[in-house]
Amino acid sequence: MSTTEKTAIAPSAELEQLVAEADTGGRKPTGYAAALITGVAIAWSLFQIWYASPLPFVLGFGILNDTEARSIHLGLALFLAFTAYPAFRSSPRSYVPAFDWVLAVAGAFAGAYLFLFYRDLATRPGQPILIDLVTAGAGILLLLEATRRALGMPMVIVASVFILFTFAGPYMPDVLLHKGSSISKFLQHQWLTTEGVFGIALGVSTSFVFLFVLFGTLLDKAGAGNWMMQISIALLGHLRGGPAKVAVVSSALNGVVSGSSVSNVVSGGIFTIPLMKRTGLSGVKAGAIEAASSINGQIMPPVMGAAAFLMVEYVGIPYAQIVTHALLPAIASYIALLYIVHLEALKIGAKPIPREPMPAKMRLLRTGLGLSGSVVVLCLLYYGVIGVQAAFGDGSPWILGAAALLVYIGTVAYAARFPDLELDDPNTPIITLPRAWEVTRTGLDFLIPLVVLLWCLMVEEMSPGLSAFWATLTIIGIVATRRPLLALFRRQSVGVAMKAALADLMEGFAVGARNMIGIAIATATAGIIVGTVTLTGLGLMMTEVVEFISGGNVIIMLILIAVISLILGMGIPTTANYILVATLMAPVVVELGAQAGLAIPLIAVHLFVFYFGIMADITPPVGLASFAAAAISREDPIATGFQGAFYALRTALLPFIFIFNPAMLLIGVQNWADAALIIGVNIAAILIFSAATMNYFVTRSRLWESAVLLIVCFALFRPDWWLNQVHPATVEAPASELMTEVAQAPANHRLAFVVEGMTIEGDDVRKTVSLNLGEQKPTPQERLRAAGLTVVGLGGQLTISNVAFGSYAKRVGLEPGYQVVAVIQPAPGRPSTVWVYVPAFAVVGLIWWLQRRRARTAHDAAAAPELAVRHTT
């Protein structure tokens, strides 16, 4: 890597078209049409910023309720869908046909109908007139056509099946039988209420997702994506298999702000895939590593491909808890992929990319200063902000804002002293890696919006929408001023830089909006599916179907739901797939698991279906990430997909682990020592699993060694299974202990208890549930009510008298009239998991020693002839 300015590598026209077709629409008109489309896209971005900001309430102007905002959101999305996405492959890309303009205007009107006639509709609830029904019918048809253009036929087919199911209820088999619906009721339910298209999914897209997509787009437009890539190269390029490790780490960093696996593949893959091939990896494996890295960007907090914000609504716990639970599996998955890459490099004897020579003491000193300096800066940041807030109270935002501005100007002034670093051509014969600090110092200001985002989300615990607003406002300021400031400090033309910065900002607004078209359309179409479930009662039917097929076996049930999630995800974007599967399948897992006596935390269920949904982006025959990677590597996309799916086995394993071992989600962890033990053991387990599946540890493994490593992996992931054979994990305490447990439990503790009752169908049921108690309250009754549960003592028994609609208690399957019959408590005297960990690690050590000895013997045997020749000479 040169330290002089060079031209960055741009994707080929073929790759740009692939990303456009998948993310932003493949049509690029010129003239007035282009100006209009760009103007609408910019207006959409500005509207979303306005809606998320506190300004409407401060100024008392432009205040919109949720329904009105969702309606505008969908209207703009439909307009852009018909103008940006061609109808067919043969349709023109350079201009918008007249018929598409008609569809765009009609779609905008139908989508915005609830906003345009909100007061009129409010005066006739449940009594739609002809124009209401005609608009609703046309709106659904236009939405399906926009879905076909933006997302493909699979999503349209799925939505159409659910629509057909709504009307075919009386003709369905007994297990799926329902009374059906009239056309009028269907149209009203789906389009004129917030039960269908304009439901929770579109609401999350409107409130949270748009700003996060815009934030990521603007961050990349400012140059942060290239900066993150180069930091990865500087830190990891010198390692064995360095380019592949760069692909893994850069994809993880991009996943923090990007929800698109395809664009992640293209933006990083155009550089990393050729480099991987140059180190000796085959094109198939190079593409598979990039694709596997990129899909995992969607499980990486804080954004998680927009699913994190949907989980807030579906699970009913704060965003900070969602991120906390999702963090360890995501990190473990990425570390395992790094290890897989390392093993692949060992197999082929790959050589590291040379880096600039430096004395070992100097390198160690620079590394120590870098790590210690980062820790000091983080401590100063945290305690400095806390101290200013404590000292100045309501005036602290102005002081902190001024301090952030000074820090920004200072970091840009410092960056201006050095030339911008660009990606070299990966096909050039010689590459010299830069030093990490030489890269880091050119973009320190890119950390400011990330710090603002994470601080608002995790420390201040603001809503995701408000957090995204402040972070987006910060990155807007950076995009608008960074170029002029660099020009000022470098004594270049500030006027030219200001024009370029304004152009970047407008392009960022436009591209951010176009990136949102598919997501907005997907969430709206997923609303049709959700509306069908609420209209027909399909959710209860699915429980019976899955229970019948699985025979009540939890493992078979989970495998079945994993396969369903994978199949659905093959043609549906991750966000829409999560909405669909979370609506249909998550309640099934909760209910059947509870009936089997397994108190599965709700977040574990939702992460389970989400993980298998993202796997579809890499799995043949549809996996778009694999196709994008194969287009760069010039290899067979199916072969790339199968190889990527093999690498992704570690990701597929994790959901089964945290269903049965919720500690991996840091659930029930009481102190830092427990957290450190859980993190260390789980990461070791996933590395051992990777070594076993790759059939390579210190050297190539024998079959029995891989089998033993898999057993060890199971022991580390599920130590409780082994302990359960000699000692029960829990005991059932009397129901009278419930209030005592609630009063004494720490914050966010999950309390498991057993209930019995009768379903609305008249069937007796006994289930074990896990209730998130949240923060402590003055009385146990208030704490239960905060979770949505009211319990009263009647005749010496505890009976559930009320379950709040939409509460956490409702989501885990509790109903009024159920009786609490037992409280689940840890069994006293249970042996520590250390009794499982110690022999497991001892076995790993033994296999390591055997392989190490075998590798040395092979090395000595290979070196003997060469030594003999030297001796003779």
PAGUDO-260392 format. One record per residue (C-alpha): residue number from 1; x, y, z. Coordinates in steps of 0.5 Angstrom, whole numbers. Layout:
! PAGUDO-260392
> NUM_X_Y_Z
...
***
This chain:
! PAGUDO-260392
> 1_0_0_0
> 2_3_7_-2
> 3_3_13_2
> 4_2_17_-4
> 5_-5_19_-7
> 6_-8_14_-12
> 7_-14_13_-15
> 8_-19_8_-11
> 9_-21_2_-15
> 10_-28_3_-17
> 11_-33_-3_-19
> 12_-34_-5_-26
> 13_-40_-3_-29
> 14_-43_-10_-28
> 15_-42_-10_-21
> 16_-45_-3_-20
> 17_-51_-5_-24
> 18_-52_-11_-20
> 19_-52_-7_-13
> 20_-56_-2_-17
> 21_-61_-7_-19
> 22_-61_-10_-12
> 23_-61_-4_-7
> 24_-62_3_-11
> 25_-66_1_-18
> 26_-62_0_-24
> 27_-65_6_-28
> 28_-61_12_-29
> 29_-65_17_-33
> 30_-62_24_-35
> 31_-65_31_-36
> 32_-72_33_-32
> 33_-73_26_-30
> 34_-67_25_-27
> 35_-68_32_-23
> 36_-75_30_-21
> 37_-73_23_-18
> 38_-67_26_-15
> 39_-71_32_-12
> 40_-76_27_-9
> 41_-71_23_-6
> 42_-68_29_-3
> 43_-74_31_0
> 44_-76_24_3
> 45_-69_25_6
> 46_-71_32_9
> 47_-78_29_11
> 48_-75_24_15
> 49_-70_28_19
> 50_-76_33_20
> 51_-80_28_23
> 52_-75_25_27
> 53_-73_31_30
> 54_-75_35_36
> 55_-77_41_32
> 56_-84_40_30
> 57_-86_40_37
> 58_-81_46_39
> 59_-84_50_33
> 60_-91_47_34
> 61_-91_46_26
> 62_-91_40_22
> 63_-93_35_27
> 64_-95_28_25
> 65_-98_22_28
> 66_-95_15_27
> 67_-100_14_21
> 68_-99_20_17
> 69_-92_19_17
> 70_-92_12_15
> 71_-97_14_10
> 72_-92_19_7
> 73_-87_15_8
> 74_-90_9_3
> 75_-93_14_-2
> 76_-86_17_-3
> 77_-83_10_-3
> 78_-88_8_-9
> 79_-87_14_-13
> 80_-79_12_-13
> 81_-80_5_-14
> 82_-84_6_-20
> 83_-79_11_-23
> 84_-72_8_-21
> 85_-74_0_-22
> 86_-75_-2_-29
> 87_-81_-7_-30
> 88_-77_-12_-34
> 89_-70_-13_-36
> 90_-72_-11_-43
> 91_-75_-4_-40
> 92_-71_2_-42
> 93_-66_4_-36
> 94_-64_11_-39
> 95_-71_14_-39
> 96_-78_13_-35
> 97_-83_11_-40
> 98_-90_14_-39
> 99_-94_8_-36
> 100_-89_8_-30
> 101_-90_16_-29
> 102_-98_14_-29
> 103_-96_8_-24
> 104_-91_13_-20
> 105_-97_18_-19
> 106_-102_13_-17
> 107_-98_9_-12
> 108_-96_16_-9
> 109_-103_18_-8
> 110_-105_11_-6
> 111_-99_11_-1
> 112_-101_18_2
> 113_-108_17_2
> 114_-109_16_10
> 115_-105_22_10
> 116_-109_26_5
> 117_-116_24_8
> 118_-114_23_15
> 119_-119_27_18
> 120_-125_24_13
> 121_-123_17_15
> 122_-123_19_22
> 123_-130_21_22
> 124_-132_14_19
> 125_-129_9_22
> 126_-131_2_20
> 127_-135_5_14
> 128_-131_6_8
> 129_-134_9_2
> 130_-133_7_-5
> 131_-127_11_-6
> 132_-123_8_0
> 133_-124_1_-2
> 134_-122_3_-9
> 135_-116_6_-7
> 136_-114_1_-2
> 137_-115_-5_-8
> 138_-111_-1_-13
> 139_-106_1_-7
> 140_-105_-7_-6
> 141_-104_-8_-13
> 142_-99_-3_-14
> 143_-95_-5_-8
> 144_-95_-12_-10
> 145_-92_-9_-17
> 146_-87_-5_-14
> 147_-85_-11_-10
> 148_-84_-15_-16
> 149_-79_-9_-19
> 150_-75_-8_-13
> 151_-75_-15_-9
> 152_-77_-20_-14
> 153_-82_-25_-15
> 154_-81_-29_-9
> 155_-84_-24_-4
> 156_-90_-23_-9
> 157_-91_-30_-9
> 158_-91_-30_-1
> 159_-96_-24_0
> 160_-100_-27_-6
> 161_-101_-34_-2
> 162_-103_-30_4
> 163_-108_-26_1
> 164_-111_-32_-2
> 165_-111_-36_4
> 166_-115_-30_7
> 167_-121_-31_2
> 168_-120_-39_2
> 169_-121_-40_9
> 170_-128_-44_9
> 171_-124_-49_4
> 172_-118_-50_7
> 173_-116_-57_11
> 174_-119_-57_18
> 175_-112_-55_21
> 176_-112_-49_17
> 177_-120_-48_17
> 178_-123_-41_18
> 179_-129_-37_16
> 180_-125_-33_11
> 181_-126_-25_10
> 182_-130_-21_5
> 183_-127_-16_0
> 184_-129_-10_4
> 185_-127_-12_10
> 186_-120_-15_7
> 187_-119_-8_4
> 188_-120_-4_10
> 189_-116_-9_15
> 190_-110_-8_10
> 191_-110_-1_8
> 192_-115_3_12
> 193_-112_1_19
> 194_-105_0_22
> 195_-107_-8_22
> 196_-104_-9_16
> 197_-99_-5_11
> 198_-99_1_15
> 199_-97_-3_21
> 200_-91_-4_26
> 201_-86_-6_21
> 202_-87_0_16
> 203_-87_4_23
> 204_-81_2_24
> 205_-78_3_17
> 206_-81_10_18
> 207_-79_12_25
> 208_-72_9_25
> 209_-69_5_19
> 210_-69_11_14
> 211_-65_15_19
> 212_-60_9_20
> 213_-59_8_13
> 214_-58_15_11
> 215_-53_15_17
> 216_-49_10_14
> 217_-50_13_7
> 218_-47_19_9
> 219_-42_16_13
> 220_-39_12_7
> 221_-40_19_3
> 222_-35_22_7
> 223_-30_17_6
> 224_-31_13_13
> 225_-32_6_9
> 226_-25_7_5
> 227_-22_9_12
> 228_-25_3_16
> 229_-22_-2_10
> 230_-15_1_10
> 231_-15_1_18
> 232_-17_-7_17
> 233_-11_-7_12
> 234_-6_-4_16
> 235_-8_-8_22
> 236_-8_-15_19
> 237_-5_-15_12
> 238_2_-17_15
> 239_-1_-24_18
> 240_-2_-30_14
> 241_-8_-30_10
> 242_-8_-23_11
> 243_-13_-20_6
> 244_-18_-25_8
> 245_-18_-23_15
> 246_-18_-16_12
> 247_-25_-18_9
> 248_-27_-21_15
> 249_-26_-15_20
> 250_-28_-9_14
> 251_-34_-13_13
> 252_-35_-13_21
> 253_-34_-5_21
> 254_-38_-4_15
> 255_-44_-8_18
> 256_-44_-3_24
> 257_-47_2_19
> 258_-50_-2_13
> 259_-55_-7_13
> 260_-54_-9_5
> 261_-50_-15_4
> 262_-49_-14_-3
> 263_-46_-7_-3
> 264_-42_-10_3
> 265_-39_-15_-2
> 266_-38_-10_-7
> 267_-35_-5_-3
> 268_-30_-9_0
> 269_-30_-15_-5
> 270_-27_-11_-11
> 271_-21_-10_-7
> 272_-20_-16_-2
> 273_-22_-22_-7
> 274_-17_-21_-12
> 275_-12_-20_-6
> 276_-14_-27_-3
> 277_-13_-30_-10
> 278_-6_-27_-10
> 279_-4_-30_-4
> 280_-6_-37_-6
> 281_-13_-38_-5
> 282_-18_-41_-10
> 283_-23_-36_-13
> 284_-29_-40_-10
> 285_-26_-40_-3
> 286_-24_-32_-4
> 287_-31_-30_-6
> 288_-34_-35_-1
> 289_-30_-32_5
> 290_-32_-25_3
> 291_-40_-27_2
> 292_-39_-30_9
> 293_-36_-24_12
> 294_-41_-19_9
> 295_-48_-23_11
> 296_-45_-23_18
> 297_-45_-16_18
> 298_-53_-16_19
> 299_-52_-19_26
> 300_-47_-14_28
> 301_-50_-9_33
> 302_-52_-4_33
> 303_-56_-4_27
> 304_-56_-11_25
> 305_-59_-10_18
> 306_-65_-6_21
> 307_-67_-12_25
> 308_-65_-9_32
> 309_-70_-4_32
> 310_-76_-9_30
> 311_-74_-13_35
> 312_-75_-7_40
> 313_-82_-7_38
> 314_-83_-15_37
> 315_-80_-17_44
> 316_-81_-11_48
> 317_-75_-10_51
> 318_-70_-4_51
> 319_-66_-3_45
> 320_-59_-3_50
> 321_-61_-10_52
> 322_-62_-12_45
> 323_-55_-10_43
> 324_-52_-13_49
> 325_-56_-20_48
> 326_-54_-20_41
> 327_-46_-18_41
> 328_-43_-24_44
> 329_-46_-29_38
> 330_-44_-24_33
> 331_-37_-23_36
> 332_-36_-30_36
> 333_-38_-31_29
> 334_-33_-26_26
> 335_-27_-29_31
> 336_-29_-36_28
> 337_-29_-34_21
> 338_-22_-31_22
> 339_-20_-37_25
> 340_-23_-41_19
> 341_-19_-36_14
> 342_-13_-37_18
> 343_-13_-45_17
> 344_-15_-44_10
> 345_-8_-40_10
> 346_-4_-46_13
> 347_-7_-51_9
> 348_-4_-47_3
> 349_2_-45_6
> 350_0_-37_4
> 351_5_-32_5
> 352_3_-25_9
> 353_4_-19_5
> 354_10_-15_7
> 355_10_-9_11
> 356_15_-4_13
> 357_21_-6_17
> 358_21_-4_24
> 359_25_-6_30
> 360_21_-11_35
> 361_22_-6_41
> 362_19_0_37
> 363_13_-4_34
> 364_12_-7_41
> 365_12_1_44
> 366_8_3_38
> 367_3_-2_39
> 368_3_-1_47
> 369_2_7_46
> 370_-4_5_41
> 371_-8_1_46
> 372_-6_5_52
> 373_-8_11_49
> 374_-15_9_46
> 375_-17_6_53
> 376_-15_13_56
> 377_-19_17_51
> 378_-25_13_52
> 379_-24_14_59
> 380_-23_21_59
> 381_-29_21_54
> 382_-34_18_58
> 383_-32_21_65
> 384_-31_28_62
> 385_-38_28_59
> 386_-41_25_66
> 387_-37_30_69
> 388_-40_36_65
> 389_-47_33_65
> 390_-46_33_73
> 391_-43_40_73
> 392_-47_44_68
> 393_-54_40_68
> 394_-59_43_63
> 395_-53_47_60
> 396_-49_41_59
> 397_-51_40_52
> 398_-49_47_49
> 399_-42_46_53
> 400_-41_39_50
> 401_-43_41_43
> 402_-38_46_43
> 403_-33_41_45
> 404_-35_36_40
> 405_-34_42_35
> 406_-27_44_37
> 407_-25_36_37
> 408_-28_36_30
> 409_-24_42_28
> 410_-18_40_31
> 411_-18_33_28
> 412_-19_35_21
> 413_-14_40_22
> 414_-9_34_24
> 415_-11_30_18
> 416_-10_36_13
> 417_-3_35_15
> 418_-2_29_11
> 419_-4_26_4
> 420_-11_22_3
> 421_-10_15_3
> 422_-13_11_-3
> 423_-14_4_-4
> 424_-8_1_-9
> 425_-10_-3_-15
> 426_-10_-10_-12
> 427_-7_-13_-19
> 428_-1_-9_-18
> 429_5_-13_-17
> 430_8_-10_-10
> 431_4_-8_-4
> 432_7_-5_2
> 433_3_-4_8
> 434_2_3_11
> 435_3_3_19
> 436_-4_3_23
> 437_-3_10_26
> 438_-1_13_19
> 439_-8_11_17
> 440_-12_12_23
> 441_-10_20_23
> 442_-13_21_17
> 443_-20_20_19
> 444_-20_21_27
> 445_-26_25_26
> 446_-30_19_23
> 447_-31_17_30
> 448_-35_23_32
> 449_-42_21_29
> 450_-41_14_31
> 451_-39_16_38
> 452_-45_20_38
> 453_-50_15_36
> 454_-47_10_41
> 455_-47_15_47
> 456_-55_16_45
> 457_-57_9_45
> 458_-53_6_50
> 459_-51_11_55
> 460_-57_16_55
> 461_-62_11_53
> 462_-65_15_48
> 463_-70_12_43
> 464_-67_9_37
> 465_-70_15_32
> 466_-68_20_36
> 467_-61_17_37
> 468_-61_16_29
> 469_-63_24_29
> 470_-57_27_33
> 471_-52_22_29
> 472_-55_24_22
> 473_-54_31_24
> 474_-47_30_26
> 475_-45_26_20
> 476_-49_32_16
> 477_-45_37_19
> 478_-38_33_17
> 479_-40_32_10
> 480_-42_39_9
> 481_-36_42_12
> 482_-30_37_12
> 483_-28_38_5
> 484_-28_46_6
> 485_-24_45_12
> 486_-19_41_9
> 487_-18_46_3
> 488_-17_51_8
> 489_-12_48_12
> 490_-8_46_6
> 491_-9_53_3
> 492_-13_50_-3
> 493_-19_53_-6
> 494_-25_53_-1
> 495_-30_55_-6
> 496_-29_49_-10
> 497_-29_45_-4
> 498_-35_48_-1
> 499_-39_46_-8
> 500_-36_39_-8
> 501_-38_38_-1
> 502_-45_41_-2
> 503_-46_36_-8
> 504_-43_30_-4
> 505_-49_32_1
> 506_-54_32_-4
> 507_-52_26_-7
> 508_-52_23_0
> 509_-59_25_1
> 510_-61_22_-6
> 511_-57_15_-5
> 512_-60_14_2
> 513_-67_15_0
> 514_-66_10_-6
> 515_-63_5_-1
> 516_-69_6_3
> 517_-74_4_-3
> 518_-73_-4_-2
> 519_-73_-4_5
> 520_-80_1_5
> 521_-83_-3_0
> 522_-81_-10_4
> 523_-84_-8_10
> 524_-90_-5_7
> 525_-91_-12_4
> 526_-89_-16_10
> 527_-95_-12_13
> 528_-100_-16_8
> 529_-97_-22_11
> 530_-98_-19_19
> 531_-105_-17_17
> 532_-107_-24_14
> 533_-105_-27_21
> 534_-109_-22_25
> 535_-115_-23_21
> 536_-115_-30_20
> 537_-112_-33_27
> 538_-106_-36_23
> 539_-101_-36_28
> 540_-105_-41_33
> 541_-106_-45_27
> 542_-99_-45_25
> 543_-97_-47_32
> 544_-102_-54_31
> 545_-98_-55_25
> 546_-91_-55_27
> 547_-93_-59_33
> 548_-96_-64_29
> 549_-90_-65_24
> 550_-85_-64_30
> 551_-89_-69_34
> 552_-88_-64_40
> 553_-80_-65_40
> 554_-77_-59_41
> 555_-70_-60_37
> 556_-74_-63_31
> 557_-79_-56_32
> 558_-73_-52_31
> 559_-70_-55_25
> 560_-76_-55_22
> 561_-77_-47_23
> 562_-70_-46_21
> 563_-71_-49_15
> 564_-77_-45_14
> 565_-74_-39_15
> 566_-68_-41_10
> 567_-73_-42_5
> 568_-77_-36_6
> 569_-71_-32_6
> 570_-68_-34_-1
> 571_-73_-29_-4
> 572_-74_-24_1
> 573_-70_-19_4
> 574_-67_-20_11
> 575_-72_-15_14
> 576_-78_-17_11
> 577_-76_-24_12
> 578_-75_-23_20
> 579_-82_-19_20
> 580_-85_-25_17
> 581_-82_-31_21
> 582_-82_-27_27
> 583_-90_-26_26
> 584_-91_-34_24
> 585_-86_-38_27
> 586_-83_-34_34
> 587_-90_-35_37
> 588_-89_-42_35
> 589_-82_-43_39
> 590_-85_-40_45
> 591_-91_-44_46
> 592_-88_-51_44
> 593_-82_-49_48
> 594_-86_-47_54
> 595_-91_-53_53
> 596_-84_-58_53
> 597_-82_-54_60
> 598_-77_-50_56
> 599_-77_-43_58
> 600_-74_-40_52
> 601_-73_-32_53
> 602_-76_-29_48
> 603_-70_-25_45
> 604_-67_-32_44
> 605_-73_-34_39
> 606_-73_-28_35
> 607_-65_-28_34
> 608_-66_-35_32
> 609_-71_-34_26
> 610_-67_-28_25
> 611_-60_-32_24
> 612_-63_-37_19
> 613_-66_-31_15
> 614_-60_-28_14
> 615_-57_-35_12
> 616_-61_-34_6
> 617_-57_-29_3
> 618_-51_-34_2
> 619_-54_-40_1
> 620_-56_-43_-6
> 621_-59_-43_-11
> 622_-61_-35_-10
> 623_-56_-32_-5
> 624_-55_-25_-8
> 625_-48_-24_-3
> 626_-45_-30_-7
> 627_-47_-28_-14
> 628_-44_-21_-12
> 629_-38_-25_-10
> 630_-38_-29_-16
> 631_-38_-23_-20
> 632_-32_-21_-18
> 633_-28_-27_-17
> 634_-30_-29_-24
> 635_-32_-36_-21
> 636_-39_-40_-21
> 637_-44_-37_-16
> 638_-47_-44_-14
> 639_-40_-47_-12
> 640_-39_-40_-9
> 641_-45_-41_-5
> 642_-44_-48_-3
> 643_-37_-46_0
> 644_-40_-40_3
> 645_-45_-44_7
> 646_-40_-49_9
> 647_-36_-43_12
> 648_-43_-41_15
> 649_-44_-47_19
> 650_-41_-44_25
> 651_-47_-38_24
> 652_-52_-44_24
> 653_-50_-47_30
> 654_-50_-41_34
> 655_-58_-40_34
> 656_-59_-47_37
> 657_-54_-46_42
> 658_-57_-40_45
> 659_-64_-43_45
> 660_-61_-48_50
> 661_-56_-44_53
> 662_-58_-37_54
> 663_-52_-35_58
> 664_-49_-34_51
> 665_-54_-28_50
> 666_-51_-26_57
> 667_-58_-27_60
> 668_-57_-28_67
> 669_-50_-26_68
> 670_-49_-23_75
> 671_-42_-20_75
> 672_-36_-19_71
> 673_-33_-25_73
> 674_-38_-29_70
> 675_-39_-25_64
> 676_-31_-26_63
> 677_-32_-34_64
> 678_-38_-34_59
> 679_-35_-30_54
> 680_-28_-34_54
> 681_-31_-41_54
> 682_-36_-39_48
> 683_-31_-36_44
> 684_-26_-42_45
> 685_-32_-47_43
> 686_-34_-44_37
> 687_-26_-44_35
> 688_-26_-51_37
> 689_-32_-53_32
> 690_-29_-49_27
> 691_-23_-53_27
> 692_-27_-60_27
> 693_-31_-58_21
> 694_-25_-55_17
> 695_-21_-62_19
> 696_-15_-58_21
> 697_-12_-56_28
> 698_-5_-56_29
> 699_-4_-60_23
> 700_-9_-64_18
> 701_-14_-68_23
> 702_-15_-75_23
> 703_-23_-77_23
> 704_-23_-79_31
> 705_-19_-72_33
> 706_-25_-68_29
> 707_-30_-72_32
> 708_-27_-71_39
> 709_-27_-64_38
> 710_-34_-64_36
> 711_-36_-67_43
> 712_-31_-62_47
> 713_-35_-57_43
> 714_-42_-59_45
> 715_-39_-60_52
> 716_-37_-53_53
> 717_-43_-50_49
> 718_-48_-54_53
> 719_-44_-56_60
> 720_-51_-56_63
> 721_-53_-62_59
> 722_-47_-66_62
> 723_-49_-64_69
> 724_-56_-65_68
> 725_-54_-73_68
> 726_-52_-72_75
> 727_-56_-67_78
> 728_-62_-63_76
> 729_-61_-56_74
> 730_-67_-53_78
> 731_-73_-54_83
> 732_-80_-52_83
> 733_-82_-48_89
> 734_-89_-47_91
> 735_-93_-41_88
> 736_-93_-37_94
> 737_-85_-36_93
> 738_-87_-32_87
> 739_-88_-25_90
> 740_-81_-26_94
> 741_-77_-28_88
> 742_-80_-21_84
> 743_-78_-17_90
> 744_-71_-19_91
> 745_-69_-20_83
> 746_-64_-16_81
> 747_-66_-11_75
> 748_-67_-14_68
> 749_-68_-21_72
> 750_-71_-27_68
> 751_-76_-30_72
> 752_-78_-37_70
> 753_-85_-40_73
> 754_-90_-45_71
> 755_-97_-44_70
> 756_-103_-48_68
> 757_-110_-46_65
> 758_-115_-47_59
> 759_-114_-45_52
> 760_-120_-41_48
> 761_-121_-48_45
> 762_-122_-51_51
> 763_-115_-55_52
> 764_-112_-56_58
> 765_-105_-53_58
> 766_-98_-53_63
> 767_-93_-49_61
> 768_-86_-46_63
> 769_-85_-38_62
> 770_-79_-34_63
> 771_-81_-27_64
> 772_-77_-21_64
> 773_-78_-17_70
> 774_-74_-10_68
> 775_-72_-5_73
> 776_-74_-6_80
> 777_-80_-2_83
> 778_-83_-1_90
> 779_-87_-7_90
> 780_-87_-13_87
> 781_-94_-12_84
> 782_-92_-6_81
> 783_-86_-9_78
> 784_-90_-15_75
> 785_-95_-10_72
> 786_-89_-6_69
> 787_-88_-13_65
> 788_-96_-13_63
> 789_-98_-18_69
> 790_-103_-18_74
> 791_-103_-23_79
> 792_-108_-24_85
> 793_-109_-29_91
> 794_-115_-33_90
> 795_-117_-39_95
> 796_-110_-40_97
> 797_-108_-40_89
> 798_-104_-35_85
> 799_-109_-33_79
> 800_-107_-29_73
> 801_-112_-23_73
> 802_-110_-19_67
> 803_-105_-19_62
> 804_-104_-12_58
> 805_-104_-12_51
> 806_-98_-12_47
> 807_-94_-13_53
> 808_-88_-18_55
> 809_-92_-22_59
> 810_-97_-23_53
> 811_-92_-24_48
> 812_-89_-30_52
> 813_-96_-33_52
> 814_-99_-32_59
> 815_-107_-31_59
> 816_-112_-28_64
> 817_-115_-34_68
> 818_-108_-38_68
> 819_-106_-40_75
> 820_-99_-40_77
> 821_-97_-47_80
> 822_-89_-47_81
> 823_-83_-42_81
> 824_-77_-45_78
> 825_-71_-44_82
> 826_-64_-46_81
> 827_-63_-53_85
> 828_-58_-52_91
> 829_-52_-56_91
> 830_-51_-56_84
> 831_-44_-58_81
> 832_-40_-52_78
> 833_-39_-52_70
> 834_-32_-52_72
> 835_-32_-59_73
> 836_-34_-60_65
> 837_-29_-54_63
> 838_-23_-57_66
> 839_-23_-64_63
> 840_-26_-61_56
> 841_-20_-57_55
> 842_-15_-62_58
> 843_-18_-66_52
> 844_-16_-61_47
> 845_-9_-60_50
> 846_-8_-67_49
> 847_-10_-67_41
> 848_-6_-61_41
> 849_0_-64_43
> 850_-1_-70_39
> 851_-2_-66_33
> 852_4_-62_35
> 853_8_-68_35
> 854_6_-70_29
> 855_7_-64_25
> 856_14_-64_28
> 857_16_-71_25
> 858_13_-69_18
> 859_17_-63_18
> 860_23_-66_20
> 861_22_-72_15
> 862_21_-66_10
> 863_28_-63_12
> 864_32_-69_12
> 865_34_-70_5
> 866_35_-62_4
> 867_40_-63_10
> 868_43_-69_7
> 869_45_-65_1
> 870_48_-59_4
> 871_52_-64_9
> 872_55_-68_2
> 873_56_-61_-1
***
